[in-house]
């Protein structure tokens, strides 16, 4: 109890962020005078949830530079190229340990109250909420590092457990906690204010706990399919799950500098459209740009067989990005309609959702950029206004040194609403439940929807969130392929042609030419032979829907399945952190070509050597970025 009392003072500042003065005075107890009976469970729940939303310091290091990069929802060249920063990792380990410490304290306080009999009607429910939230935090930590301590972050040095044991524990916890929640119980307003996600609406907490169980069960689909099926079926068939947007687990973001600040608020981060997302979106769904954009943009829309401007001396081709080597000098004829909602057209500065960061510069509006010769002299300029491009990452060598066209003002960047205080940070959304059910149905598991019905409902939920529901009907019927050979229609499983002829213009001479376009071979999924099966469709739609907040889940799915297709980073020069990626194999994919996990902090090995050895022993490989987790693909 002494350690709990010491934490109260540190949590009070977080509480002030979301309660009024009157409410706070009603529920607050002087922490220096509080007795065991006066310490309230909800204080710790609130501190843990708000903390895990991530303040700007840790959000930039983990959410942006690690998760968004690893999931190819951004392009920061860190985990996506096998890199890391020891300081960022140590900070995250410390932060997530604090969030777990708080939620473990919530459970401990609840148990103290329950044992003493000094309880309120909702005390038991608060304990179950704490267990559900702890399950999320432990899964987040294990999905980043691997083996963790099930009994950790409670003031002592515990034993470390394998990822398999952690997942078995979490699935059991979620099953029991959701079963024990009494959804007929309510809480006073002052207490409700201390739950930034659901206001202690226990029906919603039960739905979230069930969906979390579905998520974690599906994580085991490739390594423990029997367990995955049993847990998933039991969850989805016996409980309500997050099924509508009003049940989404989300935390309202704000400005300033605190734990509720927008996770993508740092103005020096540009949040460009990634090559992976761009290739998935181009052509997908068959919706014409002309039907999505104002008339003043129509003149910039190019035919569907146009590849763009070819710049052999300035754009890398040493990557399996199917768009590599070209600059698209306009807008695509067809593109997934969510993309224009998520990202804004270069030069379209009058769009109210166009992001004008950094505010101390006008670089976001600079669309005219040069290409240089070997001497550094300008050979031509390109006006990128209304051009749509997402160059691949990696080392572009001398070509990159001469290329000034990859720039803040020339590339689509994330909409302003996701970078300010206008949005809610999502931790779980309704579409994910449906895409999980669709995947389960494809696997032949017993679920309450057909695979097609769940798949299409997931798309519908995502379209509603992005404000493009008017295109849904035509979208789900489309048999148009995207740049990686996948279509939308669930019943359309015909594989794309091996090649197709595209037109281009030589960017230096304005001479037209033809290009033989080849769909990329995703060799870590079905040996690269499958591009348009139903599982690929489901994960493609799930990935697009998860942008930009569910980056960790995008990375998780790719590690688990090899889906969706991620292009290899360019290797005009060798990449030191990806030694297996070479000029002889860059057209294939491998789990050795992108980051698999975070390395444990250095002070873990120094301060808890026995625990460190135990954790690494459970890892199944060295404590390195490229060591796959237990549930992930190994080759």
SEVOLUM-424321 format. One record per residue (C-alpha): x, y, z; residue number from 1. Coordinates in steps of 0.05 Angstrom, whole numbers, m for minus. Last residue first. Layout:
     px     py     pz num
      X      Y      Z NUM
...
***
This chain:
     px     py     pz num
    223   m335   m870 635
    206   m337   m796 634
    135   m310   m799 633
    112   m281   m733 632
     78   m313   m672 631
    143   m327   m634 630
    175   m260   m651 629
    223   m252   m710 628
    296   m234   m697 627
    315   m177   m744 626
    321   m122   m692 625
    369   m162   m649 624
    369   m195   m581 623
    392   m261   m611 622
    344   m318   m626 621
    288   m359   m595 620
    263   m302   m552 619
    254   m345   m490 618
    329   m346   m477 617
    331   m271   m490 616
    281   m260   m434 615
    317   m306   m385 614
    384   m275   m400 613
    354   m207   m388 612
    322   m228   m323 611
    388   m255   m297 610
    426   m193   m319 609
    377   m144   m286 608
    416    m79   m282 607
    464    m85   m340 606
    421   m127   m387 605
    361    m82   m375 604
    405    m20   m378 603
    418    m34   m451 602
    344    m29   m468 601
    315    m92   m502 600
    319    m90   m578 599
    255    m71   m614 598
    222   m121   m661 597
    219   m149   m732 596
    253    m95   m773 595
    252   m104   m849 594
    291   m143   m903 593
    305   m206   m863 592
    231   m224   m865 591
    243   m233   m939 590
    217   m204  m1004 589
    243   m213  m1075 588
    263   m161  m1127 587
    320   m139  m1083 586
    356   m206  m1091 585
    420   m193  m1131 584
    429   m120  m1113 583
    430   m141  m1040 582
    386   m146   m979 581
    418   m196   m930 580
    460   m141   m897 579
    399   m101   m875 578
    426    m55   m821 577
    485    m32   m863 576
    442    m16   m924 575
    485    m25   m986 574
    486     35  m1034 573
    437     43  m1092 572
    397     m2  m1046 571
    325     21  m1047 570
    280     m2   m991 569
    240    m65  m1006 568
    167    m56  m1023 567
    115    m78   m972 566
     58   m122   m997 565
      1   m129   m948 564
     12   m179   m919 563
     73   m221   m899 562
     27   m259   m853 561
     46   m248   m780 560
    100   m194   m789 559
     54   m158   m837 558
     m5   m163   m790 557
     36   m137   m732 556
     63    m78   m770 555
     m7    m56   m790 554
    m29    m68   m718 553
     25    m21   m692 552
      4     31   m743 551
    m68     34   m718 550
    m73    110   m718 549
    m60    129   m791 548
    m85     88   m825 547
   m121     26   m799 546
   m171     26   m857 545
   m117     18   m909 544
    m87    m41   m871 543
   m154    m74   m860 542
   m171    m68   m934 541
   m106    m99   m955 540
   m112   m152   m901 539
   m180   m173   m926 538
   m161   m172   m999 537
    m98   m213   m987 536
   m140   m264   m948 535
   m189   m268  m1006 534
   m138   m284  m1059 533
   m112   m231  m1107 532
    m36   m231  m1106 531
    m15   m304  m1101 530
     48   m335  m1131 529
     97   m297  m1087 528
    117   m358  m1048 527
     49   m361  m1014 526
     65   m296   m978 525
    138   m281   m963 524
    153   m279  m1038 523
    110   m218  m1052 522
    122   m216  m1127 521
    111   m146  m1155 520
     64   m135  m1213 519
    104   m123  m1277 518
     94    m61  m1320 517
    127    m63  m1388 516
    140     10  m1403 515
    124     48  m1467 514
    155    113  m1492 513
    140    186  m1505 512
    197    236  m1514 511
    194    297  m1469 510
    270    299  m1472 509
    291    298  m1398 508
    227    271  m1367 507
    220    216  m1417 506
    145    208  m1422 505
    108    145  m1402 504
     58     94  m1428 503
     41     27  m1396 502
     40    m43  m1425 501
     17    m98  m1379 500
     52   m157  m1346 499
     38   m223  m1312 498
    m37   m213  m1317 497
    m74   m204  m1251 496
    m99   m265  m1213 495
   m173   m280  m1215 494
   m201   m278  m1145 493
   m263   m235  m1158 492
   m313   m258  m1106 491
   m291   m208  m1054 490
   m292   m150  m1103 489
   m235   m104  m1082 488
   m177   m120  m1129 487
   m105   m139  m1116 486
    m47   m139  m1166 485
      6    m97  m1130 484
     m8    m32  m1167 483
    m83    m38  m1155 482
   m127    m83  m1196 481
   m197    m64  m1219 480
   m250   m116  m1204 479
   m296    m67  m1170 478
   m361    m89  m1137 477
   m342    m64  m1067 476
   m325      4  m1094 475
   m389     16  m1133 474
   m432     12  m1071 473
   m382     46  m1024 472
   m372    111  m1063 471
   m423    152  m1024 470
   m393    127   m959 469
   m333    173   m967 468
   m331    208   m899 467
   m268    174   m874 466
   m302    140   m815 465
   m361    120   m859 464
   m314     89   m910 463
   m279     49   m855 462
   m345     22   m827 461
   m367      4   m898 460
   m302    m32   m913 459
   m309    m73   m850 458
   m381    m88   m869 457
   m357   m113   m937 456
   m307   m160   m905 455
   m358   m185   m854 454
   m409   m200   m909 453
   m357   m233   m953 452
   m329   m278   m899 451
   m398   m300   m878 450
   m420   m274   m811 449
   m431   m303   m742 448
   m366   m342   m738 447
   m347   m415   m739 446
   m276   m420   m766 445
   m263   m440   m839 444
   m199   m399   m848 443
   m237   m352   m894 442
   m288   m343   m838 441
   m233   m324   m788 440
   m206   m273   m837 439
   m275   m243   m846 438
   m285   m242   m770 437
   m219   m205   m762 436
   m239   m156   m817 435
   m305   m145   m781 434
   m273   m132   m713 433
   m222    m86   m745 432
   m276    m44   m778 431
   m305    m27   m710 430
   m243     10   m686 429
   m190     m4   m633 428
   m136     41   m604 427
   m158    104   m641 426
   m131    173   m624 425
   m188    221   m629 424
   m184    280   m677 423
   m187    355   m681 422
   m128    372   m635 421
    m77    376   m691 420
    m39    327   m735 419
    m95    281   m757 418
   m140    339   m776 417
    m84    369   m817 416
    m87    315   m869 415
    m24    273   m878 414
     24    293   m933 413
     23    285  m1008 412
     91    301  m1038 411
    119    363  m1072 410
    120    414  m1015 409
    161    375   m965 408
    212    351  m1017 407
    231    293  m1062 406
    243    337  m1123 405
    313    358  m1102 404
    345    297  m1136 403
    419    302  m1149 402
    439    270  m1083 401
    384    218  m1092 400
    413    193  m1157 399
    482    191  m1126 398
    459    141  m1075 397
    384    128  m1069 396
    390     93  m1002 395
    324     68   m976 394
    253     94   m981 393
    206     91  m1040 392
    179    153  m1072 391
    105    170  m1059 390
     78    213  m1115 389
     15    251  m1136 388
     24    315  m1177 387
    m27    371  m1168 386
     28    423  m1161 385
     94    387  m1171 384
    125    440  m1216 383
    187    407  m1242 382
    253    441  m1254 381
    309    426  m1303 380
    384    418  m1309 379
    405    454  m1245 378
    480    450  m1231 377
    506    405  m1176 376
    565    382  m1218 375
    535    313  m1230 374
    472    345  m1257 373
    414    372  m1215 372
    339    363  m1213 371
    301    424  m1190 370
    238    438  m1149 369
    175    479  m1159 368
    123    458  m1107 367
    140    503  m1048 366
     76    508  m1007 365
     98    464   m950 364
    164    502   m950 363
    130    564   m924 362
    167    562   m858 361
    154    577   m784 360
     87    541   m786 359
    120    475   m801 358
     70    451   m818 357
     16    477   m865 356
    m28    415   m868 355
    m82    419   m920 354
   m149    406   m885 353
   m179    473   m905 352
   m160    460   m978 351
   m133    527  m1000 350
    m61    501  m1001 349
    m74    450  m1056 348
     m1    454  m1076 347
     12    380  m1064 346
    m54    340  m1058 345
    m74    323   m988 344
    m72    256   m952 343
   m123    219   m910 342
   m187    242   m944 341
   m155    237  m1014 340
   m133    166   m995 339
   m201    144   m971 338
   m227    146  m1043 337
   m182     89  m1066 336
   m153    113  m1132 335
   m173    118  m1204 334
   m147    164  m1260 333
    m85    181  m1219 332
    m68    254  m1210 331
    m13    289  m1248 330
     61    284  m1265 329
     75    217  m1233 328
    151    214  m1225 327
    178    147  m1247 326
    237    102  m1231 325
    200     59  m1181 324
    125     50  m1187 323
    128    m25  m1180 322
    169    m18  m1115 321
    215    m78  m1121 320
    276    m35  m1106 319
    339    m16  m1144 318
    301     29  m1193 317
    325     94  m1162 316
    303    161  m1190 315
    350    216  m1213 314
    390    190  m1272 313
    334    148  m1304 312
    281    202  m1297 311
    217    175  m1329 310
    156    220  m1325 309
     90    188  m1310 308
     64    116  m1313 307
      2    130  m1355 306
    m43     71  m1370 305
   m100     97  m1327 304
   m103    163  m1364 303
    m80    225  m1326 302
   m121    272  m1281 301
    m91    342  m1280 300
   m147    374  m1320 299
   m197    347  m1269 298
   m169    385  m1210 297
   m209    450  m1220 296
   m272    408  m1226 295
   m270    388  m1153 294
   m246    318  m1135 293
   m278    251  m1120 292
   m317    235  m1183 291
   m260    259  m1228 290
   m213    215  m1187 289
   m251    156  m1214 288
   m271    100  m1167 287
   m246     33  m1192 286
   m238      3  m1123 285
   m163      1  m1122 284
   m132     38  m1181 283
    m75     67  m1140 282
    m89     51  m1066 281
    m43     m8  m1052 280
     14     25  m1089 279
      4     89  m1050 278
      2     54   m983 277
     68     19   m995 276
    101     81  m1027 275
     85    120   m964 274
     45    184   m962 273
     87    235   m925 272
     83    247   m851 271
    124    312   m851 270
    154    309   m782 269
    183    378   m763 268
    115    400   m737 267
    110    352   m680 266
     35    338   m674 265
     32    265   m695 264
     13    236   m627 263
    m37    291   m614 262
    m27    317   m543 261
    m66    279   m489 260
     m3    260   m450 259
     20    332   m446 258
     50    387   m489 257
      1    435   m520 256
    m56    411   m564 255
   m110    359   m554 254
   m130    288   m571 253
   m193    253   m550 252
   m180    180   m533 251
   m210    124   m573 250
   m236     53   m564 249
   m290     49   m617 248
   m359     33   m589 247
   m395     92   m623 246
   m364     68   m688 245
   m404      4   m689 244
   m386    m69   m679 243
   m337    m71   m621 242
   m354   m141   m595 241
   m416   m172   m564 240
   m402   m238   m530 239
   m412   m312   m539 238
   m399   m325   m612 237
   m340   m277   m622 236
   m301   m296   m560 235
   m310   m372   m561 234
   m296   m374   m636 233
   m233   m333   m628 232
   m205   m372   m570 231
   m217   m440   m603 230
   m191   m417   m671 229
   m128   m386   m643 228
   m113   m445   m599 227
   m118   m492   m657 226
    m79   m446   m704 225
    m19   m440   m658 224
     37   m410   m700 223
      1   m383   m760 222
    m65   m360   m729 221
    m33   m337   m663 220
    m46   m263   m676 219
   m118   m282   m690 218
   m127   m298   m616 217
    m98   m231   m597 216
   m146   m192   m641 215
   m207   m233   m621 214
   m190   m225   m548 213
   m183   m150   m559 212
   m251   m151   m593 211
   m281   m184   m531 210
   m247   m135   m483 209
   m272    m78   m526 208
   m344   m103   m525 207
   m340   m112   m450 206
   m313    m42   m442 205
   m370    m16   m485 204
   m422    m49   m441 203
   m384    m24   m380 202
   m392     49   m397 201
   m336     72   m352 200
   m330    139   m387 199
   m310    100   m449 198
   m241    124   m469 197
   m219    180   m423 196
   m243    143   m362 195
   m237    189   m301 194
   m297    231   m321 193
   m341    170   m307 192
   m321    175   m234 191
   m347    245   m227 190
   m409    227   m266 189
   m427    172   m218 188
   m418     99   m242 187
   m465     49   m274 186
   m477    m26   m264 185
   m521    m65   m313 184
   m460    m85   m354 183
   m435   m130   m299 182
   m364   m149   m320 181
   m343   m218   m297 180
   m346   m251   m365 179
   m304   m195   m396 178
   m251   m205   m342 177
   m249   m280   m349 176
   m241   m284   m424 175
   m193   m225   m426 174
   m149   m254   m372 173
   m147   m323   m405 172
   m127   m292   m472 171
    m74   m250   m437 170
    m44   m309   m400 169
    m40   m351   m463 168
     m8   m293   m499 167
     45   m282   m445 166
     61   m357   m444 165
     71   m358   m520 164
    113   m294   m516 163
    158   m330   m467 162
    159   m307   m395 161
    208   m267   m353 160
    213   m281   m278 159
    202   m222   m232 158
    245   m165   m207 157
    201   m130   m156 156
    158    m67   m153 155
     96    m90   m191 154
    120    m77   m261 153
    125   m151   m279 152
     83   m211   m261 151
     74   m231   m334 150
    146   m212   m346 149
    163   m198   m419 148
    185   m240   m479 147
    180   m203   m546 146
    201   m131   m550 145
    149    m93   m590 144
     91   m143   m593 143
    105   m160   m520 142
     98    m88   m498 141
     34    m76   m537 140
      6   m143   m514 139
     21   m123   m442 138
    m13    m57   m451 137
    m75    m88   m482 136
    m81   m141   m428 135
    m72    m86   m375 134
   m133    m51   m404 133
   m175   m113   m398 132
   m150   m126   m327 131
   m164    m55   m306 130
   m234    m58   m334 129
   m245   m122   m293 128
   m221    m86   m230 127
   m266    m28   m245 126
   m324    m76   m252 125
   m310   m104   m182 124
   m313    m34   m153 123
   m378    m14   m188 122
   m427    m24   m131 121
   m379     10    m83 120
   m333    m27    m36 119
   m308    m27     35 118
   m313   m103     41 117
   m241   m106     63 116
   m223   m159     11 115
   m258   m122    m45 114
   m224    m57    m26 113
   m155    m87    m25 112
   m169   m124    m89 111
   m189    m59   m123 110
   m126    m26    m98 109
    m83    m82   m127 108
   m119    m81   m193 107
   m110     m5   m199 106
    m37    m13   m178 105
    m27    m62   m235 104
    m56     m8   m280 103
     m8     44   m255 102
     54      0   m260 101
     33    m21   m330 100
     32     51   m352  99
     99     63   m318  98
    130      2   m352  97
    104     28   m418  96
    142     93   m405  95
    207     61   m383  94
    209     12   m441  93
    192     70   m488  92
    248    113   m462  91
    299     56   m468  90
    278     45   m540  89
    284    118   m558  88
    353    122   m526  87
    378     59   m561  86
    358     84   m629  85
    337     34   m682  84
    350     12   m753  83
    330    m49   m793  82
    308    m10   m854  81
    234     m7   m838  80
    254     m1   m765  79
    285     68   m780  78
    277     99   m849  77
    223    150   m829  76
    173    137   m884  75
    102    134   m858  74
     46     84   m857  73
     99     34   m877  72
     82     m9   m816  71
    154     m4   m790  70
    154     71   m802  69
     88     84   m767  68
    109     40   m709  67
    181     63   m698  66
    192    136   m715  65
    120    159   m708  64
     88    119   m651  63
    154    104   m615  62
    200    163   m617  61
    150    217   m635  60
     99    191   m587  59
    150    185   m531  58
    166    259   m528  57
     99    285   m552  56
     60    251   m496  55
     33    181   m508  54
    m40    158   m508  53
    m11    107   m460  52
     m6    160   m406  51
    m80    176   m411  50
   m100    104   m404  49
    m52     91   m346  48
    m69    153   m307  47
   m144    141   m315  46
   m140     69   m291  45
    m97     92   m232  44
   m145    144   m208  43
   m204     98   m222  42
   m182     49   m169  41
   m191    100   m112  40
   m146    109    m52  39
   m194    126      5  38
   m198     57     36  37
   m123     51     42  36
   m120    118     77  35
   m109    185     43  34
    m75    241     81  33
    m16    255     36  32
    m59    241    m25  31
   m111    293     m6  30
   m174    261    m34  29
   m204    279   m100  28
   m273    260   m123  27
   m314    321   m106  26
   m257    371   m114  25
   m242    343   m183  24
   m314    348   m205  23
   m317    421   m184  22
   m251    438   m216  21
   m272    404   m281  20
   m243    338   m301  19
   m201    318   m362  18
   m132    349   m354  17
   m136    352   m279  16
   m130    277   m276  15
    m62    277   m308  14
    m35    325   m256  13
    m62    280   m200  12
    m24    219   m223  11
     43    237   m193  10
     12    252   m126   9
    m21    184   m124   8
     41    143   m139   7
     71    147    m69   6
      6    120    m39   5
     10     58    m82   4
     81     43    m59   3
     58     47     13   2
      0      0      0   1
***
